[in-house]
Amino acid sequence: MLDAPVARVGEVPLSLKQLEFIVYCKGALVAYLLDREIERRTGHRFSLDDIVRAIWAEHGHRKGLLTYDRI
């Protein structure tokens, strides 16, 4: 089976094909939906691009992962 739940990545062993599907298909869909929701809630003043730029401006020079708690 190719499909795999996005929320379980890292919790269960997945094949390379499943990981590619999540990253390239589901990941793009999640990013698109998140972008639309940010635009809707801000009256189209902000988008996901603005959020990513703000995170990069503050944390881009650091190495390592930015955790959910830090965001």
Residue pairs with C-beta under 8 A, 6 or more apart in sequence:
1 18
2 17
2 18
2 21
3 18
3 21
4 12
4 14
4 18
4 19
4 21
4 22
6 22
6 26
6 27
6 30
9 19
9 22
14 22
31 48
34 48
35 47
35 48
35 49
38 46
38 47
38 48
38 50
38 51
39 46
39 47
55 66
55 71
59 66
59 70
